[in-house]
Amino acid sequence: MTESTANTVPKTYPCPCCGTQTAWQNNKYKPFCSDRCKLIDLGAWANEEYTLPAESTPFSDEL
């Protein structure tokens, strides 16, 4: 593949919400494929669906 050919083939990646292969260049919704997936992810974040496991601290019952 020549350098000029590499520039014409857009790089793609899976949308983190739905998995659809999406072009990175000129994508105003990146890293998502669409406004819909972007809003679904925002709603999941707002509903606190994204959490990390945490251990309780020794003084957490005193709060």
mmJSON file of the N, C-alpha and C atoms, coordinates in Angstrom:
{"data_MODEL":{"atom_site":{
"group_PDB":["ATOM","ATOM","ATOM","ATOM","ATOM","ATOM","ATOM","ATOM","ATOM","ATOM","ATOM","ATOM","ATOM","ATOM","ATOM","ATOM","ATOM","ATOM","ATOM","ATOM","ATOM","ATOM","ATOM","ATOM","ATOM","ATOM","ATOM","ATOM","ATOM","ATOM","ATOM","ATOM","ATOM","ATOM","ATOM","ATOM","ATOM","ATOM","ATOM","ATOM","ATOM","ATOM","ATOM","ATOM","ATOM","ATOM","ATOM","ATOM","ATOM","ATOM","ATOM","ATOM","ATOM","ATOM","ATOM","ATOM","ATOM","ATOM","ATOM","ATOM","ATOM","ATOM","ATOM","ATOM","ATOM","ATOM","ATOM","ATOM","ATOM","ATOM","ATOM","ATOM","ATOM","ATOM","ATOM","ATOM","ATOM","ATOM","ATOM","ATOM","ATOM","ATOM","ATOM","ATOM","ATOM","ATOM","ATOM","ATOM","ATOM","ATOM","ATOM","ATOM","ATOM","ATOM","ATOM","ATOM","ATOM","ATOM","ATOM","ATOM","ATOM","ATOM","ATOM","ATOM","ATOM","ATOM","ATOM","ATOM","ATOM","ATOM","ATOM","ATOM","ATOM","ATOM","ATOM","ATOM","ATOM","ATOM","ATOM","ATOM","ATOM","ATOM","ATOM","ATOM","ATOM","ATOM","ATOM","ATOM","ATOM","ATOM","ATOM","ATOM","ATOM","ATOM","ATOM","ATOM","ATOM","ATOM","ATOM","ATOM","ATOM","ATOM","ATOM","ATOM","ATOM","ATOM","ATOM","ATOM","ATOM","ATOM","ATOM","ATOM","ATOM","ATOM","ATOM","ATOM","ATOM","ATOM","ATOM","ATOM","ATOM","ATOM","ATOM","ATOM","ATOM","ATOM","ATOM","ATOM","ATOM","ATOM","ATOM","ATOM","ATOM","ATOM","ATOM","ATOM","ATOM","ATOM","ATOM","ATOM","ATOM","ATOM","ATOM","ATOM","ATOM","ATOM","ATOM","ATOM","ATOM"],
"id":[1,2,3,4,5,6,7,8,9,10,11,12,13,14,15,16,17,18,19,20,21,22,23,24,25,26,27,28,29,30,31,32,33,34,35,36,37,38,39,40,41,42,43,44,45,46,47,48,49,50,51,52,53,54,55,56,57,58,59,60,61,62,63,64,65,66,67,68,69,70,71,72,73,74,75,76,77,78,79,80,81,82,83,84,85,86,87,88,89,90,91,92,93,94,95,96,97,98,99,100,101,102,103,104,105,106,107,108,109,110,111,112,113,114,115,116,117,118,119,120,121,122,123,124,125,126,127,128,129,130,131,132,133,134,135,136,137,138,139,140,141,142,143,144,145,146,147,148,149,150,151,152,153,154,155,156,157,158,159,160,161,162,163,164,165,166,167,168,169,170,171,172,173,174,175,176,177,178,179,180,181,182,183,184,185,186,187,188,189],
"type_symbol":["N","C","C","N","C","C","N","C","C","N","C","C","N","C","C","N","C","C","N","C","C","N","C","C","N","C","C","N","C","C","N","C","C","N","C","C","N","C","C","N","C","C","N","C","C","N","C","C","N","C","C","N","C","C","N","C","C","N","C","C","N","C","C","N","C","C","N","C","C","N","C","C","N","C","C","N","C","C","N","C","C","N","C","C","N","C","C","N","C","C","N","C","C","N","C","C","N","C","C","N","C","C","N","C","C","N","C","C","N","C","C","N","C","C","N","C","C","N","C","C","N","C","C","N","C","C","N","C","C","N","C","C","N","C","C","N","C","C","N","C","C","N","C","C","N","C","C","N","C","C","N","C","C","N","C","C","N","C","C","N","C","C","N","C","C","N","C","C","N","C","C","N","C","C","N","C","C","N","C","C","N","C","C","N","C","C","N","C","C"],
"label_atom_id":["N","CA","C","N","CA","C","N","CA","C","N","CA","C","N","CA","C","N","CA","C","N","CA","C","N","CA","C","N","CA","C","N","CA","C","N","CA","C","N","CA","C","N","CA","C","N","CA","C","N","CA","C","N","CA","C","N","CA","C","N","CA","C","N","CA","C","N","CA","C","N","CA","C","N","CA","C","N","CA","C","N","CA","C","N","CA","C","N","CA","C","N","CA","C","N","CA","C","N","CA","C","N","CA","C","N","CA","C","N","CA","C","N","CA","C","N","CA","C","N","CA","C","N","CA","C","N","CA","C","N","CA","C","N","CA","C","N","CA","C","N","CA","C","N","CA","C","N","CA","C","N","CA","C","N","CA","C","N","CA","C","N","CA","C","N","CA","C","N","CA","C","N","CA","C","N","CA","C","N","CA","C","N","CA","C","N","CA","C","N","CA","C","N","CA","C","N","CA","C","N","CA","C","N","CA","C","N","CA","C","N","CA","C","N","CA","C","N","CA","C"],
"label_alt_id":[null,null,null,null,null,null,null,null,null,null,null,null,null,null,null,null,null,null,null,null,null,null,null,null,null,null,null,null,null,null,null,null,null,null,null,null,null,null,null,null,null,null,null,null,null,null,null,null,null,null,null,null,null,null,null,null,null,null,null,null,null,null,null,null,null,null,null,null,null,null,null,null,null,null,null,null,null,null,null,null,null,null,null,null,null,null,null,null,null,null,null,null,null,null,null,null,null,null,null,null,null,null,null,null,null,null,null,null,null,null,null,null,null,null,null,null,null,null,null,null,null,null,null,null,null,null,null,null,null,null,null,null,null,null,null,null,null,null,null,null,null,null,null,null,null,null,null,null,null,null,null,null,null,null,null,null,null,null,null,null,null,null,null,null,null,null,null,null,null,null,null,null,null,null,null,null,null,null,null,null,null,null,null,null,null,null,null,null,null],
"label_comp_id":["MET","MET","MET","THR","THR","THR","GLU","GLU","GLU","SER","SER","SER","THR","THR","THR","ALA","ALA","ALA","ASN","ASN","ASN","THR","THR","THR","VAL","VAL","VAL","PRO","PRO","PRO","LYS","LYS","LYS","THR","THR","THR","TYR","TYR","TYR","PRO","PRO","PRO","CYS","CYS","CYS","PRO","PRO","PRO","CYS","CYS","CYS","CYS","CYS","CYS","GLY","GLY","GLY","THR","THR","THR","GLN","GLN","GLN","THR","THR","THR","ALA","ALA","ALA","TRP","TRP","TRP","GLN","GLN","GLN","ASN","ASN","ASN","ASN","ASN","ASN","LYS","LYS","LYS","TYR","TYR","TYR","LYS","LYS","LYS","PRO","PRO","PRO","PHE","PHE","PHE","CYS","CYS","CYS","SER","SER","SER","ASP","ASP","ASP","ARG","ARG","ARG","CYS","CYS","CYS","LYS","LYS","LYS","LEU","LEU","LEU","ILE","ILE","ILE","ASP","ASP","ASP","LEU","LEU","LEU","GLY","GLY","GLY","ALA","ALA","ALA","TRP","TRP","TRP","ALA","ALA","ALA","ASN","ASN","ASN","GLU","GLU","GLU","GLU","GLU","GLU","TYR","TYR","TYR","THR","THR","THR","LEU","LEU","LEU","PRO","PRO","PRO","ALA","ALA","ALA","GLU","GLU","GLU","SER","SER","SER","THR","THR","THR","PRO","PRO","PRO","PHE","PHE","PHE","SER","SER","SER","ASP","ASP","ASP","GLU","GLU","GLU","LEU","LEU","LEU"],
"label_asym_id":["A","A","A","A","A","A","A","A","A","A","A","A","A","A","A","A","A","A","A","A","A","A","A","A","A","A","A","A","A","A","A","A","A","A","A","A","A","A","A","A","A","A","A","A","A","A","A","A","A","A","A","A","A","A","A","A","A","A","A","A","A","A","A","A","A","A","A","A","A","A","A","A","A","A","A","A","A","A","A","A","A","A","A","A","A","A","A","A","A","A","A","A","A","A","A","A","A","A","A","A","A","A","A","A","A","A","A","A","A","A","A","A","A","A","A","A","A","A","A","A","A","A","A","A","A","A","A","A","A","A","A","A","A","A","A","A","A","A","A","A","A","A","A","A","A","A","A","A","A","A","A","A","A","A","A","A","A","A","A","A","A","A","A","A","A","A","A","A","A","A","A","A","A","A","A","A","A","A","A","A","A","A","A","A","A","A","A","A","A"],
"label_entity_id":["1","1","1","1","1","1","1","1","1","1","1","1","1","1","1","1","1","1","1","1","1","1","1","1","1","1","1","1","1","1","1","1","1","1","1","1","1","1","1","1","1","1","1","1","1","1","1","1","1","1","1","1","1","1","1","1","1","1","1","1","1","1","1","1","1","1","1","1","1","1","1","1","1","1","1","1","1","1","1","1","1","1","1","1","1","1","1","1","1","1","1","1","1","1","1","1","1","1","1","1","1","1","1","1","1","1","1","1","1","1","1","1","1","1","1","1","1","1","1","1","1","1","1","1","1","1","1","1","1","1","1","1","1","1","1","1","1","1","1","1","1","1","1","1","1","1","1","1","1","1","1","1","1","1","1","1","1","1","1","1","1","1","1","1","1","1","1","1","1","1","1","1","1","1","1","1","1","1","1","1","1","1","1","1","1","1","1","1","1"],
"label_seq_id":[1,1,1,2,2,2,3,3,3,4,4,4,5,5,5,6,6,6,7,7,7,8,8,8,9,9,9,10,10,10,11,11,11,12,12,12,13,13,13,14,14,14,15,15,15,16,16,16,17,17,17,18,18,18,19,19,19,20,20,20,21,21,21,22,22,22,23,23,23,24,24,24,25,25,25,26,26,26,27,27,27,28,28,28,29,29,29,30,30,30,31,31,31,32,32,32,33,33,33,34,34,34,35,35,35,36,36,36,37,37,37,38,38,38,39,39,39,40,40,40,41,41,41,42,42,42,43,43,43,44,44,44,45,45,45,46,46,46,47,47,47,48,48,48,49,49,49,50,50,50,51,51,51,52,52,52,53,53,53,54,54,54,55,55,55,56,56,56,57,57,57,58,58,58,59,59,59,60,60,60,61,61,61,62,62,62,63,63,63],
"pdbx_PDB_ins_code":[null,null,null,null,null,null,null,null,null,null,null,null,null,null,null,null,null,null,null,null,null,null,null,null,null,null,null,null,null,null,null,null,null,null,null,null,null,null,null,null,null,null,null,null,null,null,null,null,null,null,null,null,null,null,null,null,null,null,null,null,null,null,null,null,null,null,null,null,null,null,null,null,null,null,null,null,null,null,null,null,null,null,null,null,null,null,null,null,null,null,null,null,null,null,null,null,null,null,null,null,null,null,null,null,null,null,null,null,null,null,null,null,null,null,null,null,null,null,null,null,null,null,null,null,null,null,null,null,null,null,null,null,null,null,null,null,null,null,null,null,null,null,null,null,null,null,null,null,null,null,null,null,null,null,null,null,null,null,null,null,null,null,null,null,null,null,null,null,null,null,null,null,null,null,null,null,null,null,null,null,null,null,null,null,null,null,null,null,null],
"Cartn_x":[0.847,0.0,0.893,0.643,1.438,0.902,1.67,1.275,0.002,-0.158,-1.352,-2.586,-2.44,-3.571,-3.976,-2.999,-3.288,-4.107,-3.898,-4.636,-6.071,-6.398,-7.75,-8.66,-8.088,-8.897,-9.113,-10.349,-10.581,-10.411,-9.821,-9.682,-11.039,-11.367,-12.642,-12.393,-13.383,-13.351,-14.784,-15.007,-16.375,-16.915,-18.151,-18.83,-18.9,-18.545,-18.58,-19.991,-20.995,-22.373,-23.0,-22.918,-23.614,-22.69,-21.399,-20.446,-20.36,-21.126,-21.074,-19.711,-19.123,-17.848,-18.07,-17.25,-17.443,-16.142,-16.224,-15.033,-14.67,-13.375,-12.918,-12.882,-12.404,-12.288,-13.659,-13.778,-14.996,-16.235,-16.073,-17.2,-17.434,-18.491,-18.73,-19.236,-19.558,-20.05,-18.99,-17.752,-16.746,-16.577,-16.429,-16.14,-17.376,-18.537,-19.776,-20.083,-21.004,-21.346,-22.442,-23.228,-24.354,-24.725,-25.582,-26.087,-26.897,-27.592,-28.391,-27.508,-26.414,-25.509,-24.867,-24.556,-23.973,-24.952,-26.226,-27.229,-27.534,-27.497,-27.693,-26.592,-25.351,-24.233,-24.352,-24.74,-24.921,-26.007,-27.098,-28.171,-27.716,-26.906,-26.383,-25.469,-24.672,-23.795,-24.624,-25.656,-26.496,-27.275,-27.627,-28.348,-27.408,-26.129,-25.106,-24.976,-25.13,-24.957,-23.483,-22.614,-21.182,-20.619,-20.257,-19.695,-18.429,-17.615,-16.423,-16.592,-16.139,-16.246,-15.358,-15.84,-15.078,-15.18,-14.1,-14.103,-14.506,-15.2,-15.579,-14.348,-14.308,-13.191,-13.482,-12.47,-12.707,-13.645,-13.734,-14.573,-15.85,-16.199,-17.359,-18.675,-18.741,-19.968,-20.154,-19.119,-19.224,-19.753,-19.92,-20.376,-21.858],
"Cartn_y":[-1.173,0.0,1.236,2.144,3.362,4.377,5.402,6.425,7.148,7.41,8.102,7.221,5.901,4.993,4.903,4.928,4.839,6.035,7.192,8.387,8.388,7.598,7.601,6.597,5.593,4.595,5.072,5.405,5.907,4.798,5.153,4.203,4.048,2.819,2.569,1.912,1.97,1.392,1.072,0.183,-0.113,0.974,1.337,2.291,1.658,2.38,1.802,1.465,1.997,1.745,0.566,0.579,-0.447,-1.393,-1.045,-1.906,-1.731,-0.83,-0.569,-0.009,-0.527,0.01,1.448,2.358,3.783,4.423,5.35,6.084,7.132,7.297,8.279,9.681,9.781,11.089,11.673,12.956,13.706,13.137,12.611,12.08,13.01,13.802,14.768,14.114,12.826,12.129,11.254,11.278,10.347,10.458,9.385,8.041,7.226,7.84,7.128,7.219,6.374,6.366,7.381,7.767,8.658,9.441,10.418,11.201,10.3,9.33,8.4,7.628,7.049,6.305,7.227,8.438,9.418,9.726,9.886,10.191,8.981,7.781,6.57,6.468,6.712,6.658,7.744,8.933,10.024,9.678,9.068,8.662,7.597,6.651,5.615,6.24,7.201,7.899,8.68,9.379,10.174,9.304,8.077,7.148,6.358,6.733,6.091,4.597,4.21,2.817,2.448,3.433,3.185,3.375,2.294,2.381,1.544,1.865,1.106,0.453,-0.775,-1.407,-0.673,-0.544,0.15,-0.617,-0.593,-1.209,-0.145,-0.552,0.433,0.77,1.992,2.437,2.071,1.996,1.604,2.548,3.807,4.777,5.115,4.34,4.681,4.575,3.744,3.625,4.789,5.628,6.784,8.023,7.963,9.151,9.296],
"Cartn_z":[0.0,0.0,0.0,-0.872,-0.936,0.058,0.284,1.242,0.808,-0.473,-0.963,-0.82,-0.955,-0.785,0.684,1.579,3.01,3.479,2.878,3.276,2.779,1.753,1.211,1.903,2.581,3.271,4.708,5.059,6.417,7.454,8.581,9.676,10.345,10.687,11.356,12.698,13.545,14.884,15.269,16.217,16.635,17.568,17.369,18.251,19.643,20.71,22.045,22.537,21.893,22.321,21.58,20.237,19.462,18.7,18.581,17.901,16.399,15.816,14.378,14.0,12.923,12.448,11.99,12.496,12.29,11.838,10.9,10.452,11.489,11.731,12.713,12.103,10.86,10.225,9.918,10.114,9.805,10.487,11.673,12.44,13.626,13.559,14.624,15.914,15.871,17.065,17.722,17.223,17.721,19.223,19.894,19.429,19.062,19.051,18.733,17.244,16.776,15.353,15.024,16.025,15.752,17.008,16.82,17.943,18.887,18.336,19.15,20.135,19.646,20.523,21.557,21.153,22.067,23.21,22.882,23.901,24.787,24.221,25.02,26.069,25.659,26.588,27.656,27.267,28.228,29.235,28.77,29.678,30.657,30.197,31.09,32.141,31.725,32.663,33.682,33.228,34.121,35.103,34.683,35.567,36.471,36.461,37.286,37.005,35.735,35.345,35.222,35.135,35.071,36.47,37.109,38.45,38.532,39.473,39.76,41.122,41.26,42.572,43.575,44.779,45.817,47.122,47.838,49.16,50.166,51.195,52.212,53.044,53.484,54.319,55.771,56.604,57.987,58.746,58.319,59.015,58.258,57.237,56.428,57.21,58.233,59.018,59.981,60.158,61.061,60.367,59.054,58.317,58.365],
"occupancy":[1.0,1.0,1.0,1.0,1.0,1.0,1.0,1.0,1.0,1.0,1.0,1.0,1.0,1.0,1.0,1.0,1.0,1.0,1.0,1.0,1.0,1.0,1.0,1.0,1.0,1.0,1.0,1.0,1.0,1.0,1.0,1.0,1.0,1.0,1.0,1.0,1.0,1.0,1.0,1.0,1.0,1.0,1.0,1.0,1.0,1.0,1.0,1.0,1.0,1.0,1.0,1.0,1.0,1.0,1.0,1.0,1.0,1.0,1.0,1.0,1.0,1.0,1.0,1.0,1.0,1.0,1.0,1.0,1.0,1.0,1.0,1.0,1.0,1.0,1.0,1.0,1.0,1.0,1.0,1.0,1.0,1.0,1.0,1.0,1.0,1.0,1.0,1.0,1.0,1.0,1.0,1.0,1.0,1.0,1.0,1.0,1.0,1.0,1.0,1.0,1.0,1.0,1.0,1.0,1.0,1.0,1.0,1.0,1.0,1.0,1.0,1.0,1.0,1.0,1.0,1.0,1.0,1.0,1.0,1.0,1.0,1.0,1.0,1.0,1.0,1.0,1.0,1.0,1.0,1.0,1.0,1.0,1.0,1.0,1.0,1.0,1.0,1.0,1.0,1.0,1.0,1.0,1.0,1.0,1.0,1.0,1.0,1.0,1.0,1.0,1.0,1.0,1.0,1.0,1.0,1.0,1.0,1.0,1.0,1.0,1.0,1.0,1.0,1.0,1.0,1.0,1.0,1.0,1.0,1.0,1.0,1.0,1.0,1.0,1.0,1.0,1.0,1.0,1.0,1.0,1.0,1.0,1.0,1.0,1.0,1.0,1.0,1.0,1.0],
"B_iso_or_equiv":[0.0,0.0,0.0,0.0,0.0,0.0,0.0,0.0,0.0,0.0,0.0,0.0,0.0,0.0,0.0,0.0,0.0,0.0,0.0,0.0,0.0,0.0,0.0,0.0,0.0,0.0,0.0,0.0,0.0,0.0,0.0,0.0,0.0,0.0,0.0,0.0,0.0,0.0,0.0,0.0,0.0,0.0,0.0,0.0,0.0,0.0,0.0,0.0,0.0,0.0,0.0,0.0,0.0,0.0,0.0,0.0,0.0,0.0,0.0,0.0,0.0,0.0,0.0,0.0,0.0,0.0,0.0,0.0,0.0,0.0,0.0,0.0,0.0,0.0,0.0,0.0,0.0,0.0,0.0,0.0,0.0,0.0,0.0,0.0,0.0,0.0,0.0,0.0,0.0,0.0,0.0,0.0,0.0,0.0,0.0,0.0,0.0,0.0,0.0,0.0,0.0,0.0,0.0,0.0,0.0,0.0,0.0,0.0,0.0,0.0,0.0,0.0,0.0,0.0,0.0,0.0,0.0,0.0,0.0,0.0,0.0,0.0,0.0,0.0,0.0,0.0,0.0,0.0,0.0,0.0,0.0,0.0,0.0,0.0,0.0,0.0,0.0,0.0,0.0,0.0,0.0,0.0,0.0,0.0,0.0,0.0,0.0,0.0,0.0,0.0,0.0,0.0,0.0,0.0,0.0,0.0,0.0,0.0,0.0,0.0,0.0,0.0,0.0,0.0,0.0,0.0,0.0,0.0,0.0,0.0,0.0,0.0,0.0,0.0,0.0,0.0,0.0,0.0,0.0,0.0,0.0,0.0,0.0,0.0,0.0,0.0,0.0,0.0,0.0],
"pdbx_formal_charge":[null,null,null,null,null,null,null,null,null,null,null,null,null,null,null,null,null,null,null,null,null,null,null,null,null,null,null,null,null,null,null,null,null,null,null,null,null,null,null,null,null,null,null,null,null,null,null,null,null,null,null,null,null,null,null,null,null,null,null,null,null,null,null,null,null,null,null,null,null,null,null,null,null,null,null,null,null,null,null,null,null,null,null,null,null,null,null,null,null,null,null,null,null,null,null,null,null,null,null,null,null,null,null,null,null,null,null,null,null,null,null,null,null,null,null,null,null,null,null,null,null,null,null,null,null,null,null,null,null,null,null,null,null,null,null,null,null,null,null,null,null,null,null,null,null,null,null,null,null,null,null,null,null,null,null,null,null,null,null,null,null,null,null,null,null,null,null,null,null,null,null,null,null,null,null,null,null,null,null,null,null,null,null,null,null,null,null,null,null],
"auth_seq_id":[1,1,1,2,2,2,3,3,3,4,4,4,5,5,5,6,6,6,7,7,7,8,8,8,9,9,9,10,10,10,11,11,11,12,12,12,13,13,13,14,14,14,15,15,15,16,16,16,17,17,17,18,18,18,19,19,19,20,20,20,21,21,21,22,22,22,23,23,23,24,24,24,25,25,25,26,26,26,27,27,27,28,28,28,29,29,29,30,30,30,31,31,31,32,32,32,33,33,33,34,34,34,35,35,35,36,36,36,37,37,37,38,38,38,39,39,39,40,40,40,41,41,41,42,42,42,43,43,43,44,44,44,45,45,45,46,46,46,47,47,47,48,48,48,49,49,49,50,50,50,51,51,51,52,52,52,53,53,53,54,54,54,55,55,55,56,56,56,57,57,57,58,58,58,59,59,59,60,60,60,61,61,61,62,62,62,63,63,63],
"auth_comp_id":["MET","MET","MET","THR","THR","THR","GLU","GLU","GLU","SER","SER","SER","THR","THR","THR","ALA","ALA","ALA","ASN","ASN","ASN","THR","THR","THR","VAL","VAL","VAL","PRO","PRO","PRO","LYS","LYS","LYS","THR","THR","THR","TYR","TYR","TYR","PRO","PRO","PRO","CYS","CYS","CYS","PRO","PRO","PRO","CYS","CYS","CYS","CYS","CYS","CYS","GLY","GLY","GLY","THR","THR","THR","GLN","GLN","GLN","THR","THR","THR","ALA","ALA","ALA","TRP","TRP","TRP","GLN","GLN","GLN","ASN","ASN","ASN","ASN","ASN","ASN","LYS","LYS","LYS","TYR","TYR","TYR","LYS","LYS","LYS","PRO","PRO","PRO","PHE","PHE","PHE","CYS","CYS","CYS","SER","SER","SER","ASP","ASP","ASP","ARG","ARG","ARG","CYS","CYS","CYS","LYS","LYS","LYS","LEU","LEU","LEU","ILE","ILE","ILE","ASP","ASP","ASP","LEU","LEU","LEU","GLY","GLY","GLY","ALA","ALA","ALA","TRP","TRP","TRP","ALA","ALA","ALA","ASN","ASN","ASN","GLU","GLU","GLU","GLU","GLU","GLU","TYR","TYR","TYR","THR","THR","THR","LEU","LEU","LEU","PRO","PRO","PRO","ALA","ALA","ALA","GLU","GLU","GLU","SER","SER","SER","THR","THR","THR","PRO","PRO","PRO","PHE","PHE","PHE","SER","SER","SER","ASP","ASP","ASP","GLU","GLU","GLU","LEU","LEU","LEU"],
"auth_asym_id":["A","A","A","A","A","A","A","A","A","A","A","A","A","A","A","A","A","A","A","A","A","A","A","A","A","A","A","A","A","A","A","A","A","A","A","A","A","A","A","A","A","A","A","A","A","A","A","A","A","A","A","A","A","A","A","A","A","A","A","A","A","A","A","A","A","A","A","A","A","A","A","A","A","A","A","A","A","A","A","A","A","A","A","A","A","A","A","A","A","A","A","A","A","A","A","A","A","A","A","A","A","A","A","A","A","A","A","A","A","A","A","A","A","A","A","A","A","A","A","A","A","A","A","A","A","A","A","A","A","A","A","A","A","A","A","A","A","A","A","A","A","A","A","A","A","A","A","A","A","A","A","A","A","A","A","A","A","A","A","A","A","A","A","A","A","A","A","A","A","A","A","A","A","A","A","A","A","A","A","A","A","A","A","A","A","A","A","A","A"],
"auth_atom_id":["N","CA","C","N","CA","C","N","CA","C","N","CA","C","N","CA","C","N","CA","C","N","CA","C","N","CA","C","N","CA","C","N","CA","C","N","CA","C","N","CA","C","N","CA","C","N","CA","C","N","CA","C","N","CA","C","N","CA","C","N","CA","C","N","CA","C","N","CA","C","N","CA","C","N","CA","C","N","CA","C","N","CA","C","N","CA","C","N","CA","C","N","CA","C","N","CA","C","N","CA","C","N","CA","C","N","CA","C","N","CA","C","N","CA","C","N","CA","C","N","CA","C","N","CA","C","N","CA","C","N","CA","C","N","CA","C","N","CA","C","N","CA","C","N","CA","C","N","CA","C","N","CA","C","N","CA","C","N","CA","C","N","CA","C","N","CA","C","N","CA","C","N","CA","C","N","CA","C","N","CA","C","N","CA","C","N","CA","C","N","CA","C","N","CA","C","N","CA","C","N","CA","C","N","CA","C","N","CA","C","N","CA","C","N","CA","C","N","CA","C"],
"pdbx_PDB_model_num":[1,1,1,1,1,1,1,1,1,1,1,1,1,1,1,1,1,1,1,1,1,1,1,1,1,1,1,1,1,1,1,1,1,1,1,1,1,1,1,1,1,1,1,1,1,1,1,1,1,1,1,1,1,1,1,1,1,1,1,1,1,1,1,1,1,1,1,1,1,1,1,1,1,1,1,1,1,1,1,1,1,1,1,1,1,1,1,1,1,1,1,1,1,1,1,1,1,1,1,1,1,1,1,1,1,1,1,1,1,1,1,1,1,1,1,1,1,1,1,1,1,1,1,1,1,1,1,1,1,1,1,1,1,1,1,1,1,1,1,1,1,1,1,1,1,1,1,1,1,1,1,1,1,1,1,1,1,1,1,1,1,1,1,1,1,1,1,1,1,1,1,1,1,1,1,1,1,1,1,1,1,1,1,1,1,1,1,1,1]
}}}
